[in-house]
Every structure is written in structure tokens, then in C-alpha cells.
Amino acid sequence: MAKIDPISELIIEGEKGRVVARSKGNVPVVAFRSNETPLGVVKLELEEFAEKINKIIS
């Protein structure tokens, strides 16, 4: 079986928006955003949210 690192980030862009998924520790987080929202802002918000959840469940 191949050794593959876990997916840390996945971005799917479409005509009307994008889906951004990130994983931080054991916490997967998914956001659905319009194309008008800057991708950097979405990534930062997801990372901060996942860190807060990690602290709560740890």
C-alpha cells in the first residue's frame, strides 16, 4: 500500500463559487464561498477556526 500524506487543503473552484476544505490535526473544516471573497481570507479564517476546535477537543 502506498504511503500518502493526508490532504491538508483542497480547493474546488466553480463558476459561481468555490469550496475550500482544510484539515488541522483531527479537525476537517469546509467553507463554501463566492468567487468574490479573497482566497487568502478564507484560508486564514478556516485555519483559525480549526485551531479553536482543536483546543476545545484536546
N, CA, C, O and CB atoms as a CASP TS submission, in Angstrom:
PFRMAT TS
TARGET T0000
AUTHOR 0000-0000-0000
METHOD Language model
MODEL 1
PARENT N/A
ATOM      1  N   MET     1       0.842  -1.174   0.000  1.00  0.00           N
ATOM      2  CA  MET     1       0.000   0.000   0.000  1.00  0.00           C
ATOM      3  C   MET     1       0.892   1.245   0.000  1.00  0.00           C
ATOM      4  O   MET     1       1.891   1.293   0.718  1.00  0.00           O
ATOM      5  CB  MET     1      -0.961  -0.006   1.222  1.00  0.00           C
ATOM      6  N   ALA     2       0.543   2.217  -0.779  1.00  0.00           N
ATOM      7  CA  ALA     2       1.340   3.442  -0.902  1.00  0.00           C
ATOM      8  C   ALA     2       1.191   4.310   0.338  1.00  0.00           C
ATOM      9  O   ALA     2       0.109   4.418   0.916  1.00  0.00           O
ATOM     10  CB  ALA     2       0.924   4.233  -2.152  1.00  0.00           C
ATOM     11  N   LYS     3       2.288   4.920   0.730  1.00  0.00           N
ATOM     12  CA  LYS     3       2.264   5.863   1.853  1.00  0.00           C
ATOM     13  C   LYS     3       1.967   7.250   1.297  1.00  0.00           C
ATOM     14  O   LYS     3       2.762   7.810   0.542  1.00  0.00           O
ATOM     15  CB  LYS     3       3.625   5.850   2.647  1.00  0.00           C
ATOM     16  N   ILE     4       0.814   7.799   1.676  1.00  0.00           N
ATOM     17  CA  ILE     4       0.391   9.108   1.183  1.00  0.00           C
ATOM     18  C   ILE     4       0.126  10.014   2.371  1.00  0.00           C
ATOM     19  O   ILE     4      -0.543   9.618   3.325  1.00  0.00           O
ATOM     20  CB  ILE     4      -0.874   8.993   0.281  1.00  0.00           C
ATOM     21  N   ASP     5       0.648  11.221   2.314  1.00  0.00           N
ATOM     22  CA  ASP     5       0.368  12.194   3.366  1.00  0.00           C
ATOM     23  C   ASP     5      -1.101  12.582   3.319  1.00  0.00           C
ATOM     24  O   ASP     5      -1.700  12.622   2.244  1.00  0.00           O
ATOM     25  CB  ASP     5       1.269  13.446   3.220  1.00  0.00           C
ATOM     26  N   PRO     6      -1.689  12.870   4.486  1.00  0.00           N
ATOM     27  CA  PRO     6      -3.087  13.316   4.492  1.00  0.00           C
ATOM     28  C   PRO     6      -3.251  14.626   3.726  1.00  0.00           C
ATOM     29  O   PRO     6      -2.327  15.436   3.654  1.00  0.00           O
ATOM     30  CB  PRO     6      -3.587  13.486   5.934  1.00  0.00           C
ATOM     31  N   ILE     7      -4.419  14.821   3.165  1.00  0.00           N
ATOM     32  CA  ILE     7      -4.703  16.069   2.453  1.00  0.00           C
ATOM     33  C   ILE     7      -4.852  17.183   3.476  1.00  0.00           C
ATOM     34  O   ILE     7      -5.666  17.081   4.394  1.00  0.00           O
ATOM     35  CB  ILE     7      -5.990  15.944   1.572  1.00  0.00           C
ATOM     36  N   SER     8      -4.077  18.237   3.325  1.00  0.00           N
ATOM     37  CA  SER     8      -4.163  19.357   4.263  1.00  0.00           C
ATOM     38  C   SER     8      -5.044  20.468   3.713  1.00  0.00           C
ATOM     39  O   SER     8      -5.570  21.285   4.469  1.00  0.00           O
ATOM     40  CB  SER     8      -2.769  19.902   4.573  1.00  0.00           C
ATOM     41  N   GLU     9      -5.205  20.497   2.379  1.00  0.00           N
ATOM     42  CA  GLU     9      -6.014  21.560   1.782  1.00  0.00           C
ATOM     43  C   GLU     9      -6.561  21.097   0.437  1.00  0.00           C
ATOM     44  O   GLU     9      -5.875  20.428  -0.334  1.00  0.00           O
ATOM     45  CB  GLU     9      -5.184  22.857   1.614  1.00  0.00           C
ATOM     46  N   LEU    10      -7.812  21.469   0.174  1.00  0.00           N
ATOM     47  CA  LEU    10      -8.454  21.138  -1.090  1.00  0.00           C
ATOM     48  C   LEU    10      -9.283  22.337  -1.520  1.00  0.00           C
ATOM     49  O   LEU    10     -10.090  22.848  -0.742  1.00  0.00           O
ATOM     50  CB  LEU    10      -9.336  19.853  -0.967  1.00  0.00           C
ATOM     51  N   ILE    11      -9.090  22.788  -2.752  1.00  0.00           N
ATOM     52  CA  ILE    11      -9.839  23.931  -3.272  1.00  0.00           C
ATOM     53  C   ILE    11     -10.492  23.511  -4.584  1.00  0.00           C
ATOM     54  O   ILE    11      -9.819  23.060  -5.511  1.00  0.00           O
ATOM     55  CB  ILE    11      -8.909  25.183  -3.477  1.00  0.00           C
ATOM     56  N   ILE    12     -11.802  23.663  -4.647  1.00  0.00           N
ATOM     57  CA  ILE    12     -12.547  23.372  -5.871  1.00  0.00           C
ATOM     58  C   ILE    12     -13.221  24.664  -6.299  1.00  0.00           C
ATOM     59  O   ILE    12     -14.057  25.211  -5.580  1.00  0.00           O
ATOM     60  CB  ILE    12     -13.599  22.213  -5.659  1.00  0.00           C
ATOM     61  N   GLU    13     -12.849  25.143  -7.475  1.00  0.00           N
ATOM     62  CA  GLU    13     -13.415  26.397  -7.971  1.00  0.00           C
ATOM     63  C   GLU    13     -14.434  26.109  -9.054  1.00  0.00           C
ATOM     64  O   GLU    13     -14.213  25.279  -9.935  1.00  0.00           O
ATOM     65  CB  GLU    13     -12.310  27.328  -8.507  1.00  0.00           C
ATOM     66  N   GLY    14     -15.552  26.808  -8.974  1.00  0.00           N
ATOM     67  CA  GLY    14     -16.608  26.662  -9.961  1.00  0.00           C
ATOM     68  C   GLY    14     -17.031  28.017 -10.495  1.00  0.00           C
ATOM     69  O   GLY    14     -16.461  29.048 -10.136  1.00  0.00           O
ATOM     70  N   GLU    15     -18.014  28.003 -11.339  1.00  0.00           N
ATOM     71  CA  GLU    15     -18.492  29.229 -11.975  1.00  0.00           C
ATOM     72  C   GLU    15     -19.084  30.212 -10.965  1.00  0.00           C
ATOM     73  O   GLU    15     -18.891  31.421 -11.090  1.00  0.00           O
ATOM     74  CB  GLU    15     -19.529  28.894 -13.032  1.00  0.00           C
ATOM     75  N   LYS    16     -19.801  29.700  -9.971  1.00  0.00           N
ATOM     76  CA  LYS    16     -20.497  30.577  -9.025  1.00  0.00           C
ATOM     77  C   LYS    16     -19.845  30.651  -7.651  1.00  0.00           C
ATOM     78  O   LYS    16     -20.344  31.355  -6.773  1.00  0.00           O
ATOM     79  CB  LYS    16     -21.906  30.118  -8.868  1.00  0.00           C
ATOM     80  N   GLY    17     -18.749  29.945  -7.448  1.00  0.00           N
ATOM     81  CA  GLY    17     -18.101  29.997  -6.139  1.00  0.00           C
ATOM     82  C   GLY    17     -17.045  28.926  -5.998  1.00  0.00           C
ATOM     83  O   GLY    17     -16.649  28.283  -6.970  1.00  0.00           O
ATOM     84  N   ARG    18     -16.594  28.747  -4.763  1.00  0.00           N
ATOM     85  CA  ARG    18     -15.561  27.752  -4.512  1.00  0.00           C
ATOM     86  C   ARG    18     -15.836  27.036  -3.203  1.00  0.00           C
ATOM     87  O   ARG    18     -16.504  27.549  -2.306  1.00  0.00           O
ATOM     88  CB  ARG    18     -14.171  28.402  -4.486  1.00  0.00           C
ATOM     89  N   VAL    19     -15.295  25.834  -3.134  1.00  0.00           N
ATOM     90  CA  VAL    19     -15.338  25.034  -1.918  1.00  0.00           C
ATOM     91  C   VAL    19     -13.896  24.928  -1.443  1.00  0.00           C
ATOM     92  O   VAL    19     -13.011  24.529  -2.200  1.00  0.00           O
ATOM     93  CB  VAL    19     -15.995  23.605  -2.159  1.00  0.00           C
ATOM     94  N   VAL    20     -13.670  25.285  -0.196  1.00  0.00           N
ATOM     95  CA  VAL    20     -12.329  25.212   0.374  1.00  0.00           C
ATOM     96  C   VAL    20     -12.397  24.293   1.586  1.00  0.00           C
ATOM     97  O   VAL    20     -13.189  24.522   2.500  1.00  0.00           O
ATOM     98  CB  VAL    20     -11.784  26.637   0.763  1.00  0.00           C
ATOM     99  N   ALA    21     -11.571  23.259   1.593  1.00  0.00           N
ATOM    100  CA  ALA    21     -11.514  22.333   2.724  1.00  0.00           C
ATOM    101  C   ALA    21     -10.088  22.311   3.254  1.00  0.00           C
ATOM    102  O   ALA    21      -9.125  22.257   2.489  1.00  0.00           O
ATOM    103  CB  ALA    21     -11.980  20.896   2.311  1.00  0.00           C
ATOM    104  N   ARG    22      -9.973  22.356   4.575  1.00  0.00           N
ATOM    105  CA  ARG    22      -8.662  22.302   5.228  1.00  0.00           C
ATOM    106  C   ARG    22      -8.737  21.318   6.378  1.00  0.00           C
ATOM    107  O   ARG    22      -9.807  21.070   6.934  1.00  0.00           O
ATOM    108  CB  ARG    22      -8.215  23.709   5.730  1.00  0.00           C
ATOM    109  N   SER    23      -7.601  20.767   6.723  1.00  0.00           N
ATOM    110  CA  SER    23      -7.526  19.850   7.845  1.00  0.00           C
ATOM    111  C   SER    23      -6.417  20.321   8.767  1.00  0.00           C
ATOM    112  O   SER    23      -5.292  20.569   8.334  1.00  0.00           O
ATOM    113  CB  SER    23      -7.284  18.390   7.371  1.00  0.00           C
ATOM    114  N   LYS    24      -6.747  20.438  10.038  1.00  0.00           N
ATOM    115  CA  LYS    24      -5.770  20.857  11.047  1.00  0.00           C
ATOM    116  C   LYS    24      -5.855  19.845  12.178  1.00  0.00           C
ATOM    117  O   LYS    24      -6.820  19.850  12.942  1.00  0.00           O
ATOM    118  CB  LYS    24      -6.041  22.335  11.563  1.00  0.00           C
ATOM    119  N   GLY    25      -4.854  18.977  12.295  1.00  0.00           N
ATOM    120  CA  GLY    25      -4.933  17.921  13.296  1.00  0.00           C
ATOM    121  C   GLY    25      -6.029  16.947  12.926  1.00  0.00           C
ATOM    122  O   GLY    25      -6.028  16.387  11.830  1.00  0.00           O
ATOM    123  N   ASN    26      -6.962  16.743  13.834  1.00  0.00           N
ATOM    124  CA  ASN    26      -8.083  15.832  13.582  1.00  0.00           C
ATOM    125  C   ASN    26      -9.344  16.565  13.165  1.00  0.00           C
ATOM    126  O   ASN    26     -10.429  15.985  13.169  1.00  0.00           O
ATOM    127  CB  ASN    26      -8.367  15.005  14.812  1.00  0.00           C
ATOM    128  N   VAL    27      -9.213  17.830  12.806  1.00  0.00           N
ATOM    129  CA  VAL    27     -10.386  18.657  12.519  1.00  0.00           C
ATOM    130  C   VAL    27     -10.444  19.035  11.039  1.00  0.00           C
ATOM    131  O   VAL    27      -9.648  19.855  10.580  1.00  0.00           O
ATOM    132  CB  VAL    27     -10.372  19.925  13.387  1.00  0.00           C
ATOM    133  N   PRO    28     -11.382  18.444  10.287  1.00  0.00           N
ATOM    134  CA  PRO    28     -11.594  18.909   8.911  1.00  0.00           C
ATOM    135  C   PRO    28     -12.621  20.043   8.910  1.00  0.00           C
ATOM    136  O   PRO    28     -13.629  19.969   9.614  1.00  0.00           O
ATOM    137  CB  PRO    28     -12.068  17.736   7.992  1.00  0.00           C
ATOM    138  N   VAL    29     -12.371  21.072   8.135  1.00  0.00           N
ATOM    139  CA  VAL    29     -13.272  22.223   8.059  1.00  0.00           C
ATOM    140  C   VAL    29     -13.523  22.525   6.584  1.00  0.00           C
ATOM    141  O   VAL    29     -12.599  22.506   5.771  1.00  0.00           O
ATOM    142  CB  VAL    29     -12.671  23.476   8.804  1.00  0.00           C
ATOM    143  N   VAL    30     -14.785  22.804   6.248  1.00  0.00           N
ATOM    144  CA  VAL    30     -15.156  23.082   4.862  1.00  0.00           C
ATOM    145  C   VAL    30     -15.904  24.409   4.802  1.00  0.00           C
ATOM    146  O   VAL    30     -16.764  24.683   5.640  1.00  0.00           O
ATOM    147  CB  VAL    30     -16.025  21.931   4.273  1.00  0.00           C
ATOM    148  N   ALA    31     -15.571  25.235   3.801  1.00  0.00           N
ATOM    149  CA  ALA    31     -16.263  26.516   3.601  1.00  0.00           C
ATOM    150  C   ALA    31     -16.745  26.597   2.159  1.00  0.00           C
ATOM    151  O   ALA    31     -16.073  26.144   1.233  1.00  0.00           O
ATOM    152  CB  ALA    31     -15.328  27.724   3.939  1.00  0.00           C
ATOM    153  N   PHE    32     -17.909  27.177   1.994  1.00  0.00           N
ATOM    154  CA  PHE    32     -18.473  27.438   0.671  1.00  0.00           C
ATOM    155  C   PHE    32     -18.503  28.947   0.513  1.00  0.00           C
ATOM    156  O   PHE    32     -19.185  29.631   1.275  1.00  0.00           O
ATOM    157  CB  PHE    32     -19.917  26.801   0.497  1.00  0.00           C
ATOM    158  N   ARG    33     -17.775  29.480  -0.463  1.00  0.00           N
ATOM    159  CA  ARG    33     -17.652  30.929  -0.622  1.00  0.00           C
ATOM    160  C   ARG    33     -17.860  31.344  -2.065  1.00  0.00           C
ATOM    161  O   ARG    33     -17.681  30.557  -2.995  1.00  0.00           O
ATOM    162  CB  ARG    33     -16.290  31.406  -0.136  1.00  0.00           C
ATOM    163  N   SER    34     -18.247  32.614  -2.226  1.00  0.00           N
ATOM    164  CA  SER    34     -18.378  33.159  -3.579  1.00  0.00           C
ATOM    165  C   SER    34     -16.987  33.436  -4.138  1.00  0.00           C
ATOM    166  O   SER    34     -16.008  33.494  -3.394  1.00  0.00           O
ATOM    167  CB  SER    34     -19.245  34.458  -3.583  1.00  0.00           C
ATOM    168  N   ASN    35     -16.913  33.604  -5.437  1.00  0.00           N
ATOM    169  CA  ASN    35     -15.627  33.904  -6.071  1.00  0.00           C
ATOM    170  C   ASN    35     -15.110  35.284  -5.695  1.00  0.00           C
ATOM    171  O   ASN    35     -13.926  35.572  -5.870  1.00  0.00           O
ATOM    172  CB  ASN    35     -15.752  33.800  -7.578  1.00  0.00           C
ATOM    173  N   GLU    36     -15.986  36.136  -5.180  1.00  0.00           N
ATOM    174  CA  GLU    36     -15.589  37.498  -4.817  1.00  0.00           C
ATOM    175  C   GLU    36     -14.772  37.546  -3.527  1.00  0.00           C
ATOM    176  O   GLU    36     -14.010  38.490  -3.319  1.00  0.00           O
ATOM    177  CB  GLU    36     -16.819  38.370  -4.671  1.00  0.00           C
ATOM    178  N   THR    37     -14.920  36.546  -2.661  1.00  0.00           N
ATOM    179  CA  THR    37     -14.180  36.515  -1.403  1.00  0.00           C
ATOM    180  C   THR    37     -12.737  36.111  -1.683  1.00  0.00           C
ATOM    181  O   THR    37     -12.502  35.076  -2.307  1.00  0.00           O
ATOM    182  CB  THR    37     -14.840  35.537  -0.390  1.00  0.00           C
ATOM    183  N   PRO    38     -11.762  36.911  -1.233  1.00  0.00           N
ATOM    184  CA  PRO    38     -10.357  36.560  -1.465  1.00  0.00           C
ATOM    185  C   PRO    38      -9.998  35.212  -0.829  1.00  0.00           C
ATOM    186  O   PRO    38     -10.367  34.946   0.315  1.00  0.00           O
ATOM    187  CB  PRO    38      -9.441  37.659  -0.910  1.00  0.00           C
ATOM    188  N   LEU    39      -9.291  34.380  -1.559  1.00  0.00           N
ATOM    189  CA  LEU    39      -8.946  33.041  -1.100  1.00  0.00           C
ATOM    190  C   LEU    39      -8.085  33.081   0.163  1.00  0.00           C
ATOM    191  O   LEU    39      -8.239  32.229   1.037  1.00  0.00           O
ATOM    192  CB  LEU    39      -8.219  32.282  -2.201  1.00  0.00           C
ATOM    193  N   GLY    40      -7.195  34.043   0.269  1.00  0.00           N
ATOM    194  CA  GLY    40      -6.342  34.154   1.455  1.00  0.00           C
ATOM    195  C   GLY    40      -7.147  34.355   2.727  1.00  0.00           C
ATOM    196  O   GLY    40      -6.813  33.798   3.773  1.00  0.00           O
ATOM    197  N   VAL    41      -8.201  35.145   2.640  1.00  0.00           N
ATOM    198  CA  VAL    41      -9.070  35.396   3.795  1.00  0.00           C
ATOM    199  C   VAL    41      -9.766  34.103   4.209  1.00  0.00           C
ATOM    200  O   VAL    41      -9.857  33.796   5.398  1.00  0.00           O
ATOM    201  CB  VAL    41     -10.117  36.496   3.470  1.00  0.00           C
ATOM    202  N   VAL    42     -10.250  33.358   3.241  1.00  0.00           N
ATOM    203  CA  VAL    42     -10.945  32.097   3.520  1.00  0.00           C
ATOM    204  C   VAL    42      -9.996  31.120   4.210  1.00  0.00           C
ATOM    205  O   VAL    42     -10.361  30.503   5.211  1.00  0.00           O
ATOM    206  CB  VAL    42     -11.504  31.475   2.215  1.00  0.00           C
ATOM    207  N   LYS    43      -8.784  30.977   3.682  1.00  0.00           N
ATOM    208  CA  LYS    43      -7.809  30.060   4.268  1.00  0.00           C
ATOM    209  C   LYS    43      -7.483  30.446   5.705  1.00  0.00           C
ATOM    210  O   LYS    43      -7.423  29.582   6.581  1.00  0.00           O
ATOM    211  CB  LYS    43      -6.533  30.036   3.430  1.00  0.00           C
ATOM    212  N   LEU    44      -7.275  31.717   5.951  1.00  0.00           N
ATOM    213  CA  LEU    44      -6.943  32.196   7.293  1.00  0.00           C
ATOM    214  C   LEU    44      -8.085  31.934   8.265  1.00  0.00           C
ATOM    215  O   LEU    44      -7.854  31.466   9.380  1.00  0.00           O
ATOM    216  CB  LEU    44      -6.612  33.691   7.262  1.00  0.00           C
ATOM    217  N   GLU    45      -9.310  32.230   7.856  1.00  0.00           N
ATOM    218  CA  GLU    45     -10.470  32.003   8.721  1.00  0.00           C
ATOM    219  C   GLU    45     -10.633  30.519   9.045  1.00  0.00           C
ATOM    220  O   GLU    45     -10.915  30.161  10.188  1.00  0.00           O
ATOM    221  CB  GLU    45     -11.745  32.539   8.056  1.00  0.00           C
ATOM    222  N   LEU    46     -10.459  29.664   8.053  1.00  0.00           N
ATOM    223  CA  LEU    46     -10.595  28.228   8.288  1.00  0.00           C
ATOM    224  C   LEU    46      -9.521  27.717   9.237  1.00  0.00           C
ATOM    225  O   LEU    46      -9.807  26.909  10.120  1.00  0.00           O
ATOM    226  CB  LEU    46     -10.530  27.467   6.970  1.00  0.00           C
ATOM    227  N   GLU    47      -8.297  28.178   9.062  1.00  0.00           N
ATOM    228  CA  GLU    47      -7.206  27.738   9.929  1.00  0.00           C
ATOM    229  C   GLU    47      -7.447  28.170  11.373  1.00  0.00           C
ATOM    230  O   GLU    47      -7.256  27.380  12.297  1.00  0.00           O
ATOM    231  CB  GLU    47      -5.866  28.293   9.427  1.00  0.00           C
ATOM    232  N   GLU    48      -7.863  29.415  11.570  1.00  0.00           N
ATOM    233  CA  GLU    48      -8.146  29.908  12.921  1.00  0.00           C
ATOM    234  C   GLU    48      -9.295  29.127  13.553  1.00  0.00           C
ATOM    235  O   GLU    48      -9.231  28.778  14.732  1.00  0.00           O
ATOM    236  CB  GLU    48      -8.483  31.410  12.889  1.00  0.00           C
ATOM    237  N   PHE    49     -10.335  28.854  12.788  1.00  0.00           N
ATOM    238  CA  PHE    49     -11.492  28.111  13.290  1.00  0.00           C
ATOM    239  C   PHE    49     -11.091  26.688  13.681  1.00  0.00           C
ATOM    240  O   PHE    49     -11.490  26.199  14.738  1.00  0.00           O
ATOM    241  CB  PHE    49     -12.615  28.078  12.231  1.00  0.00           C
ATOM    242  N   ALA    50     -10.305  26.025  12.831  1.00  0.00           N
ATOM    243  CA  ALA    50      -9.860  24.659  13.117  1.00  0.00           C
ATOM    244  C   ALA    50      -8.984  24.618  14.363  1.00  0.00           C
ATOM    245  O   ALA    50      -9.089  23.680  15.154  1.00  0.00           O
ATOM    246  CB  ALA    50      -9.096  24.082  11.918  1.00  0.00           C
ATOM    247  N   GLU    51      -8.123  25.616  14.554  1.00  0.00           N
ATOM    248  CA  GLU    51      -7.280  25.670  15.751  1.00  0.00           C
ATOM    249  C   GLU    51      -8.129  25.807  17.010  1.00  0.00           C
ATOM    250  O   GLU    51      -7.840  25.168  18.021  1.00  0.00           O
ATOM    251  CB  GLU    51      -6.286  26.838  15.656  1.00  0.00           C
ATOM    252  N   LYS    52      -9.168  26.627  16.959  1.00  0.00           N
ATOM    253  CA  LYS    52     -10.061  26.788  18.117  1.00  0.00           C
ATOM    254  C   LYS    52     -10.757  25.471  18.449  1.00  0.00           C
ATOM    255  O   LYS    52     -10.864  25.100  19.618  1.00  0.00           O
ATOM    256  CB  LYS    52     -11.113  27.888  17.845  1.00  0.00           C
ATOM    257  N   ILE    53     -11.225  24.770  17.429  1.00  0.00           N
ATOM    258  CA  ILE    53     -11.893  23.488  17.661  1.00  0.00           C
ATOM    259  C   ILE    53     -10.906  22.472  18.228  1.00  0.00           C
ATOM    260  O   ILE    53     -11.250  21.722  19.141  1.00  0.00           O
ATOM    261  CB  ILE    53     -12.521  22.955  16.353  1.00  0.00           C
ATOM    262  N   ASN    54      -9.684  22.439  17.698  1.00  0.00           N
ATOM    263  CA  ASN    54      -8.650  21.532  18.206  1.00  0.00           C
ATOM    264  C   ASN    54      -8.398  21.759  19.686  1.00  0.00           C
ATOM    265  O   ASN    54      -8.264  20.800  20.447  1.00  0.00           O
ATOM    266  CB  ASN    54      -7.350  21.710  17.424  1.00  0.00           C
ATOM    267  N   LYS    55      -8.332  23.024  20.106  1.00  0.00           N
ATOM    268  CA  LYS    55      -8.101  23.337  21.520  1.00  0.00           C
ATOM    269  C   LYS    55      -9.256  22.857  22.383  1.00  0.00           C
ATOM    270  O   LYS    55      -9.045  22.373  23.495  1.00  0.00           O
ATOM    271  CB  LYS    55      -7.898  24.843  21.709  1.00  0.00           C
ATOM    272  N   ILE    56     -10.477  22.990  21.875  1.00  0.00           N
ATOM    273  CA  ILE    56     -11.656  22.579  22.641  1.00  0.00           C
ATOM    274  C   ILE    56     -11.686  21.064  22.834  1.00  0.00           C
ATOM    275  O   ILE    56     -11.989  20.585  23.927  1.00  0.00           O
ATOM    276  CB  ILE    56     -12.939  23.046  21.937  1.00  0.00           C
ATOM    277  N   ILE    57     -11.377  20.314  21.789  1.00  0.00           N
ATOM    278  CA  ILE    57     -11.477  18.857  21.888  1.00  0.00           C
ATOM    279  C   ILE    57     -10.222  18.201  22.452  1.00  0.00           C
ATOM    280  O   ILE    57     -10.225  16.998  22.712  1.00  0.00           O
ATOM    281  CB  ILE    57     -11.773  18.278  20.536  1.00  0.00           C
ATOM    282  N   SER    58      -9.167  18.952  22.643  1.00  0.00           N
ATOM    283  CA  SER    58      -7.919  18.376  23.185  1.00  0.00           C
ATOM    284  C   SER    58      -7.959  18.293  24.684  1.00  0.00           C
ATOM    285  O   SER    58      -6.999  17.836  25.304  1.00  0.00           O
ATOM    286  CB  SER    58      -6.710  19.196  22.757  1.00  0.00           C
TER
END
